[in-house]
Structures are given as C-alpha cells and as structure tokens.
Amino acid sequence: MIFTTLNSYTFEEIKQGKWTEDEPEWTGAFQFCYDWLNGTNIFTLNTSGSTGSPKLIEVSREQMRISARNTRRFLNLGMGCSLLCSLNTEMIAGKMMLVRALEWQSKLYLSKPSTLISSPVDDVHIDLAAVVPMQLEASLENPESRALLNRIENLLVGGAPISPTLKEKTKDLKNKVYQTFGMTETVSHIAMADLKCDGPLIYKALPGVKLTTSKQGTLVIQAKMAIAPKLETNDLVELVGKNSFIWKGRIDFVINSGGIKLYPEQIESEIEPLWRMRFPGTRFFIWKTPDPTLGEAVLLVVEKLGTTEPNMAAFLMELKLHLPKYHIPKAILSVDQMQTTESSKINKLETLKPYLT
C-alpha cells in the first residue's frame, strides 16, 4: 500500500508518524491518515449548510468506511486501484479520498488544490479522481490538464451544480464523468448522475441508500453513513423510478411569484448559455426581490456589471425571447465581488449580505 505525494510514503511509515515537514500543505492529510491508521473512531467535520445552518458535526469511522465501500460498489472498482486527489483534504470530499485510499489499499496521488488539476507523477493511469466544476472547466481548456482528465477512468464532479455549457463539454472526454450529490451530513455523496447523458441529470442512489420526499417535496435520505436515521435536506427533488431523482433546487431559495413557485437554479440553467455568449468570464446568479403585485419576483445578481453595460439591453431582450414570462428578471443588482464557499460554489447569502441589510 503506497500513499504518494511529491515524495512517497507507505501507510506503515505514516502510521508510525514518519513523514517530514517538507510539504506543510499535506500536514493535515498526513495527520488524518495517522489518526485513522492508529484506530481513531470519531472525526469532527464542518458542514456546509445543506440541512440547516453550518455547524460542526462528529462522524464515526464506520460511517466513513460505509461511504467508501458504497462508492466502490457503485463504480465497480477493484481493490488497489489508483486515486488522484486535487481537493482540499480538510473538507469532506478531499477527506473521503484519503479514506478510500486507506480502505481500498490504493495508491493515492495528492496534488495541490488549484484551478488546473495536475498529477505529481507523469503519464500514470488513474481509476478515480474528484474535482469541483471550476477545476473541470479550467482544465478542459488547458492541454496538459485535459490530457490528464482523459487518463482518469472515473471522474467525480461535486461541490456545486454544473452548468449546461460545461455539461456539454464533458461529452468530449473519453472517461466516465459523474455529477455527485451529497453533503457532510451524509459523509460525502449518496447519489451520482451521468454527466454525459442527454436531458436532465438523473441521480441514482448508491447501494444501501433509500430516498423518499417530505410533504414539502424535499429529499429525505436513509443511509447508514448519514448522521441521522432519516435525514431531511433543504433540497427539492422529483423522484424518478426507484431511488433516483432530479434535483430542482433549494427550498429556502424558492421564489413565490404571484403564487407560482420558481426555482433559481432552474432559471440559472436557462440563462447560462445566453450569459456566456454576452459576458464570458463573469458570474451571475438568481435571487428574489420584493414585488408589489407578485409578492416576489426574479432578481438577477451580476458581478461588476450594471444596467448601463452595453450588452445588457440586448441580453435582456434575448431572455424575453427564450425564457418563460415569470423567469424574466424584474431587476438587476450589481455586486462588487461574489463570495464563494470552500468548494468554489457561489455563496449567495454572503454575497448579498452587504446589499440586503
């Protein structure tokens, strides 16, 4: 069993604490593996707010082992397969790559988290790697990183929903690419969707995971790796067949416009291709704004752009031609900078805080 970074250490060396401080960015990863190999049973993790306010939770060694086992069964991976981690190992997605390597007796290549994915070893075949959408998008445009992507047999994309444009670009890759669905409270993902499929993403539950919905239409998860026997999320879904679903958005973000429920994430997907044509390299998201007639209406939040932007009038006209009436933004808010989470997802509430207080 080999745990590999830019230098190589066996699991036995890590178990004995025999690593140097030459690469301080990996100290947390080494420490986690040291604790795991020496029998630590409880680990403290930060949640992102998928089931409520962000908080610290404790998860057991067994929960993490179940999560790793279910992923291996879903992807039909063998023991001893090779893994690449280019994620922050302080977060659940990166930490679970460590657990998978430990549990699967795998070779793990750690790469410093950055916009472009890389590998410390050239021309090596990778059975499994995980990225966030920002990394995938940038790496597809870089020849070296794109070549690495094509050497990864199974690529997991998580941390934030993927845009329709980026989804289309993944079809050119040679490998299997999955959008994952999960949270810290479920100890990483509990379902995956084939990103190369046509039509909407349909998430299929991992082995041992049972899915239902609440009266409000939010996803309820029953899984042995979750922190509660029945974990109710803030995610609105449409169940499709047995243990599969289409994600619609977060219930706390829903816009009630004249009695019609609008899902910001759905509107963002509709807008995104048109936005990229007019404003490449800039960001936006959909929120709600008070409306005297409708109660709430759609608000377009943009980064460092305003209504006087030369392309804005043409862009809004295009929206009127392509989007349903209620999906058209009633107002535009320009913010100085989008705030992001650890997984590079736009933090809407933090971004809006200075403007809504």
C-alpha positions as CSV (number, residue, x, y, z in Angstrom):
1,M,0.0,0.0,0.0
2,I,1.6,3.3,-1.1
3,F,0.4,6.8,-0.1
4,T,2.1,9.1,-2.6
5,T,2.6,12.8,-2.7
6,L,5.6,14.6,-4.3
7,N,7.5,12.3,-2.0
8,S,6.5,8.7,-1.3
9,Y,5.4,7.2,2.0
10,T,4.0,3.8,2.8
11,F,1.0,3.6,5.0
12,E,3.2,1.9,7.6
13,E,5.5,4.9,7.6
14,I,2.6,7.3,8.1
15,K,1.2,5.0,10.9
16,Q,4.5,5.5,12.7
17,G,4.5,9.2,12.1
18,K,7.5,9.1,9.8
19,W,6.8,12.0,7.5
20,T,8.8,15.2,7.1
21,E,7.5,18.8,7.2
22,D,9.0,19.5,3.7
23,E,5.4,19.8,2.4
24,P,3.4,21.6,5.0
25,E,0.3,21.7,2.8
26,W,-0.1,18.0,3.4
27,T,0.3,18.0,7.2
28,G,-3.5,17.8,7.7
29,A,-3.8,14.9,5.3
30,F,-0.9,13.0,6.9
31,Q,-2.4,13.7,10.4
32,F,-5.8,12.3,9.3
33,C,-4.2,9.2,7.9
34,Y,-2.1,8.8,11.1
35,D,-5.2,9.0,13.2
36,W,-7.1,6.6,11.0
37,L,-4.3,4.0,11.0
38,N,-4.0,4.2,14.7
39,G,-7.6,3.5,15.4
40,T,-9.3,6.9,15.9
41,N,-13.1,6.3,15.8
42,I,-14.6,9.8,15.8
43,F,-13.8,12.6,13.5
44,T,-15.1,16.2,13.5
45,L,-16.2,17.8,10.3
46,N,-17.6,21.2,9.2
47,T,-21.0,21.2,7.4
48,S,-21.8,23.5,4.5
49,G,-25.5,24.2,5.4
50,S,-27.3,21.7,3.3
51,T,-29.6,20.7,6.1
52,G,-29.5,23.9,8.1
53,S,-27.0,26.4,9.5
54,P,-23.3,25.4,9.0
55,K,-22.0,23.6,12.1
56,L,-19.5,21.1,13.4
57,I,-20.6,17.5,13.5
58,E,-19.0,14.3,14.5
59,V,-18.9,11.2,12.3
60,S,-17.7,7.8,13.0
61,R,-15.0,5.7,11.4
62,E,-17.7,3.2,10.4
63,Q,-19.8,5.8,8.6
64,M,-16.8,6.8,6.5
65,R,-16.0,3.2,5.8
66,I,-19.6,2.5,4.6
67,S,-19.4,5.6,2.4
68,A,-16.1,4.4,0.8
69,R,-17.5,0.9,0.3
70,N,-20.7,2.1,-1.4
71,T,-18.7,4.3,-3.8
72,R,-16.5,1.4,-4.8
73,R,-19.5,-0.9,-5.4
74,F,-21.4,1.8,-7.4
75,L,-18.4,2.4,-9.7
76,N,-17.3,-1.3,-9.7
77,L,-13.8,-0.5,-8.7
78,G,-11.3,-3.2,-7.6
79,M,-9.1,-3.1,-4.5
80,G,-5.7,-1.5,-5.1
81,C,-6.9,1.0,-7.7
82,S,-5.2,4.3,-8.2
83,L,-6.6,7.6,-7.0
84,L,-5.8,11.2,-7.6
85,C,-6.9,13.9,-5.1
86,S,-6.7,17.6,-6.1
87,L,-9.2,18.8,-3.4
88,N,-8.7,20.4,0.0
89,T,-8.3,17.4,2.3
90,E,-9.8,19.5,5.2
91,M,-13.2,19.3,3.5
92,I,-15.3,16.1,3.4
93,A,-14.8,15.5,-0.4
94,G,-11.0,15.5,0.0
95,K,-11.0,13.7,3.3
96,M,-13.0,10.9,1.8
97,M,-10.4,10.4,-1.0
98,L,-8.0,9.7,1.9
99,V,-10.4,7.2,3.4
100,R,-11.0,5.5,0.1
101,A,-7.2,5.0,-0.4
102,L,-6.9,3.7,3.1
103,E,-9.8,1.3,2.8
104,W,-9.2,0.2,-0.8
105,Q,-5.4,-0.4,-0.3
106,S,-4.9,2.1,-3.1
107,K,-2.2,4.3,-4.5
108,L,-3.1,7.9,-3.8
109,Y,-1.5,10.8,-5.6
110,L,-2.0,14.1,-3.8
111,S,-2.0,17.2,-6.0
112,K,-2.0,20.7,-4.5
113,P,-5.6,22.1,-5.0
114,S,-5.6,24.7,-7.7
115,T,-7.7,25.8,-10.7
116,L,-5.9,23.3,-13.0
117,I,-5.7,19.7,-11.9
118,S,-2.3,18.1,-12.1
119,S,-0.5,14.9,-11.0
120,P,2.8,14.5,-9.2
121,V,3.5,11.5,-11.5
122,D,3.5,11.8,-15.3
123,D,1.5,9.5,-17.6
124,V,0.0,7.5,-14.8
125,H,-3.4,5.9,-15.2
126,I,-6.0,7.0,-12.6
127,D,-9.0,4.9,-11.7
128,L,-10.8,7.6,-9.7
129,A,-10.4,11.4,-9.2
130,A,-12.7,14.2,-8.0
131,V,-12.9,17.8,-9.0
132,V,-15.2,20.8,-8.5
133,P,-16.8,22.4,-11.6
134,M,-14.3,25.3,-11.6
135,Q,-11.4,22.9,-11.8
136,L,-13.1,20.9,-14.6
137,E,-13.9,23.9,-16.7
138,A,-10.4,25.4,-16.5
139,S,-8.7,22.0,-17.0
140,L,-10.7,21.3,-20.2
141,E,-9.2,24.5,-21.7
142,N,-5.6,23.5,-20.7
143,P,-3.9,20.9,-23.0
144,E,-1.8,19.3,-20.2
145,S,-4.7,19.2,-17.7
146,R,-7.1,18.0,-20.4
147,A,-4.7,15.1,-21.2
148,L,-4.7,14.2,-17.5
149,L,-8.5,14.2,-17.4
150,N,-8.6,11.7,-20.2
151,R,-6.3,9.4,-18.2
152,I,-8.9,9.2,-15.4
153,E,-11.2,6.3,-15.7
154,N,-13.9,7.7,-13.4
155,L,-14.2,11.4,-12.7
156,L,-16.4,12.8,-10.0
157,V,-17.6,16.4,-10.1
158,G,-19.1,17.8,-7.0
159,G,-19.3,20.8,-4.6
160,A,-21.7,22.8,-6.9
161,P,-24.2,22.2,-9.7
162,I,-22.6,22.0,-13.1
163,S,-23.7,24.5,-15.9
164,P,-25.4,23.2,-19.1
165,T,-22.4,24.5,-21.1
166,L,-19.9,22.6,-19.0
167,K,-22.1,19.5,-19.1
168,E,-22.0,19.6,-22.9
169,K,-18.2,19.9,-22.9
170,T,-17.7,16.8,-20.8
171,K,-19.1,14.7,-23.7
172,D,-15.8,15.1,-25.4
173,L,-13.9,13.4,-22.6
174,K,-13.0,9.7,-23.0
175,N,-13.9,8.7,-19.5
176,K,-16.9,8.3,-17.3
177,V,-17.9,11.6,-15.7
178,Y,-20.4,11.8,-12.8
179,Q,-22.0,14.7,-11.0
180,T,-22.3,13.8,-7.4
181,F,-24.9,14.7,-4.8
182,G,-24.2,14.7,-1.1
183,M,-23.1,16.7,1.9
184,T,-21.0,16.5,5.0
185,E,-24.0,15.1,6.9
186,T,-24.1,12.1,4.6
187,V,-20.3,11.7,4.7
188,S,-19.8,12.7,1.0
189,H,-22.1,11.7,-1.9
190,I,-25.1,9.4,-1.7
191,A,-26.0,9.6,-5.4
192,M,-24.4,10.2,-8.8
193,A,-25.6,11.3,-12.2
194,D,-24.1,10.5,-15.6
195,L,-22.9,13.9,-16.9
196,K,-22.7,12.6,-20.5
197,C,-26.4,11.8,-20.6
198,D,-28.9,13.7,-22.7
199,G,-31.6,15.6,-21.0
200,P,-31.8,16.4,-17.3
201,L,-29.4,14.9,-14.8
202,I,-30.9,11.8,-13.0
203,Y,-29.2,11.0,-9.8
204,K,-29.0,7.3,-8.8
205,A,-28.6,6.4,-5.2
206,L,-25.6,4.4,-4.0
207,P,-26.0,0.9,-2.7
208,G,-27.6,0.9,0.7
209,V,-29.2,4.4,0.3
210,K,-33.0,4.8,0.4
211,L,-34.6,8.0,-0.8
212,T,-38.1,9.5,-0.1
213,T,-39.5,13.0,0.0
214,S,-41.1,15.1,2.7
215,K,-44.6,16.8,2.4
216,Q,-42.7,19.9,1.2
217,G,-41.0,17.9,-1.6
218,T,-37.6,17.9,0.0
219,L,-35.3,14.9,-0.2
220,V,-35.2,12.6,2.8
221,I,-32.2,10.3,3.0
222,Q,-32.0,7.0,4.8
223,A,-28.4,5.7,4.8
224,K,-26.1,4.1,7.4
225,M,-23.4,6.7,6.7
226,A,-25.7,9.6,7.4
227,I,-25.8,11.4,10.8
228,A,-29.5,10.7,11.4
229,P,-31.7,7.6,10.6
230,K,-33.9,9.9,8.4
231,L,-32.0,13.0,7.2
232,E,-34.3,15.7,5.7
233,T,-32.5,18.1,3.4
234,N,-33.3,21.5,2.0
235,D,-33.1,20.1,-1.5
236,L,-36.3,20.0,-3.6
237,V,-36.3,16.9,-5.8
238,E,-38.5,14.9,-8.2
239,L,-38.3,11.2,-7.6
240,V,-37.8,9.2,-10.8
241,G,-38.2,5.5,-10.6
242,K,-36.7,3.5,-7.7
243,N,-34.1,5.5,-5.7
244,S,-33.4,8.1,-8.4
245,F,-34.3,11.8,-8.6
246,I,-34.0,15.0,-10.5
247,W,-32.7,17.9,-8.4
248,K,-34.8,21.1,-8.6
249,G,-33.1,23.5,-6.1
250,R,-33.1,24.5,-2.5
251,I,-36.4,25.1,-0.7
252,D,-35.0,28.1,1.1
253,F,-34.2,29.8,-2.2
254,V,-37.6,29.3,-3.9
255,I,-39.2,32.4,-5.3
256,N,-43.0,32.7,-4.8
257,S,-44.1,35.0,-7.7
258,G,-47.8,35.5,-7.9
259,G,-48.4,32.1,-6.4
260,I,-46.1,30.4,-8.9
261,K,-43.0,28.7,-7.4
262,L,-39.8,29.5,-9.3
263,Y,-36.5,27.7,-8.7
264,P,-33.5,29.9,-9.1
265,E,-31.2,27.0,-10.0
266,Q,-33.5,26.1,-12.9
267,I,-33.6,29.7,-14.2
268,E,-29.8,29.9,-13.9
269,S,-29.5,26.9,-16.1
270,E,-31.8,28.5,-18.7
271,I,-29.9,31.8,-18.6
272,E,-26.3,30.4,-18.5
273,P,-25.7,29.7,-22.2
274,L,-27.0,33.1,-23.2
275,W,-25.0,34.8,-20.4
276,R,-21.7,33.2,-21.6
277,M,-22.2,34.5,-25.1
278,R,-22.6,38.1,-23.9
279,F,-20.5,38.2,-20.7
280,P,-17.7,35.4,-20.8
281,G,-15.6,35.2,-17.7
282,T,-18.2,37.0,-15.5
283,R,-20.6,35.5,-12.9
284,F,-24.2,35.8,-12.1
285,F,-26.9,34.2,-10.0
286,I,-30.7,34.4,-9.5
287,W,-32.3,35.6,-6.3
288,K,-35.6,37.1,-5.2
289,T,-36.8,40.7,-4.9
290,P,-40.0,42.1,-3.3
291,D,-42.7,43.0,-5.9
292,P,-45.8,45.0,-5.0
293,T,-48.0,42.9,-7.4
294,L,-46.4,39.4,-7.4
295,G,-45.1,39.4,-3.8
296,E,-41.7,38.2,-5.1
297,A,-40.0,38.5,-8.5
298,V,-36.8,37.3,-10.1
299,L,-33.6,39.3,-9.3
300,L,-30.5,39.0,-11.5
301,V,-27.4,39.4,-9.4
302,V,-24.3,40.2,-11.5
303,E,-20.6,40.8,-10.7
304,K,-19.3,44.2,-11.6
305,L,-21.9,44.8,-14.3
306,G,-24.8,47.2,-14.4
307,T,-27.8,48.1,-16.4
308,T,-25.7,50.5,-18.5
309,E,-23.4,47.7,-19.7
310,P,-23.5,47.9,-23.5
311,N,-24.5,44.3,-23.9
312,M,-27.1,44.2,-21.1
313,A,-30.1,45.6,-23.1
314,A,-29.5,43.0,-25.9
315,F,-29.1,40.3,-23.3
316,L,-32.4,41.1,-21.6
317,M,-34.1,41.1,-24.9
318,E,-32.8,37.6,-25.6
319,L,-34.1,36.4,-22.3
320,K,-37.6,37.7,-23.2
321,L,-37.4,35.6,-26.4
322,H,-36.1,32.4,-24.8
323,L,-37.5,32.3,-21.2
324,P,-41.0,31.9,-19.8
325,K,-42.6,35.1,-18.7
326,Y,-42.2,34.6,-14.9
327,H,-38.5,33.7,-15.4
328,I,-37.5,37.1,-16.8
329,P,-35.6,39.2,-14.2
330,K,-37.5,42.1,-12.9
331,A,-34.4,43.9,-11.5
332,I,-30.6,43.7,-11.7
333,L,-28.3,44.0,-8.7
334,S,-24.6,44.6,-9.4
335,V,-22.2,43.4,-6.7
336,D,-18.5,44.2,-6.3
337,Q,-17.5,40.6,-5.8
338,M,-19.1,37.2,-5.5
339,Q,-18.3,35.4,-2.2
340,T,-17.6,31.7,-2.5
341,T,-17.5,28.6,-0.4
342,E,-14.6,26.2,0.2
343,S,-15.7,24.2,-2.8
344,S,-15.8,27.3,-5.0
345,K,-19.6,27.5,-5.1
346,I,-21.1,31.0,-5.1
347,N,-22.2,31.8,-1.5
348,K,-25.4,33.7,-2.4
349,L,-26.3,34.8,1.2
350,E,-22.8,36.1,2.0
351,T,-22.6,37.9,-1.4
352,L,-25.9,39.6,-0.7
353,K,-25.4,40.4,2.9
354,P,-23.9,44.0,2.4
355,Y,-26.8,44.8,0.0
356,L,-29.8,43.5,1.9
357,T,-29.1,44.8,5.4
